Amino acid sequence: MEGAKGMTDFSLKIVTPDGVRFDGMAQELVVRTTEGDMGILAGHTNCVAALGMGRATVIIDGSYRYGACIGGMVSVVNGEVT
């Protein structure tokens, strides 16, 4: 499926200690890991990384949205990002 500006969508679920904050399709995610910034697009290889402290940027329907990350994990498994 293609989103805004021809970018391919992928499944993204954002979970916090308070519960699921987002469960839908996105075009891009950039997060700060303990090793540096990591960008995720559709088709990203499977991986798991520890999140550091910093800003998370997600593009949904062509709009940029921002949030704060202070620890946690990011995983990409068979095209689904959590």
C-alpha positions in Angstrom: 0.0 0.0 0.0 1.3 3.5 -0.8 0.8 6.5 1.5 1.5 10.1 0.9 4.1 11.1 -1.8 4.4 7.6 -3.0 6.0 6.2 0.1 5.1 2.6 1.0 3.2 2.1 4.3 4.2 -0.4 7.0 2.4 -1.5 10.2 3.4 0.5 13.3 2.3 -0.1 16.9 3.5 2.3 19.6 3.1 0.9 23.1 3.8 2.7 26.3 3.5 1.6 30.0 0.0 3.2 29.8 -1.1 1.1 26.8 -1.2 1.2 23.0 -0.8 4.8 21.8 -0.9 4.1 18.0 -1.8 1.1 16.0 -1.9 1.7 12.2 0.1 2.4 9.1 3.0 4.8 8.8 5.5 5.7 6.1 8.6 6.4 8.1 9.9 6.1 11.7 13.1 7.6 13.1 14.1 6.8 16.7 17.2 7.3 18.9 18.7 3.9 19.9 21.5 3.4 22.3 23.8 3.2 19.2 22.5 6.3 17.4 19.6 7.3 15.3 17.7 4.6 13.3 15.4 5.2 10.4 12.8 2.6 9.4 10.9 2.4 6.1 8.8 -0.4 4.6 10.8 -3.4 3.8 13.3 -2.9 6.7 15.2 -6.0 7.7 14.2 -7.8 10.9 15.9 -6.3 13.9 15.6 -5.4 17.6 17.3 -2.4 19.2 17.3 -0.7 22.6 15.9 2.8 22.6 17.9 5.7 24.1 16.6 9.1 25.2 15.5 11.4 22.4 12.9 12.4 19.9 10.9 9.9 17.9 9.6 11.1 14.5 6.9 9.3 12.6 5.4 10.1 9.3 1.7 9.2 9.1 -0.3 10.1 6.0 2.4 12.5 5.0 2.3 14.4 8.3 5.2 14.5 10.7 4.4 13.7 14.3 6.9 13.8 17.2 7.2 12.2 20.6 9.7 11.7 23.4 11.4 8.3 24.0 13.2 7.5 27.2 14.2 3.8 26.9 12.4 0.8 25.7 12.8 -1.3 22.6 12.0 -1.1 18.9 11.5 -4.3 16.9 11.0 -5.0 13.2 9.6 -8.4 12.5 8.3 -9.4 9.1 7.4 -5.8 8.2 5.7 -5.0 11.4 7.3 -2.4 13.7 6.6 -2.2 17.4 
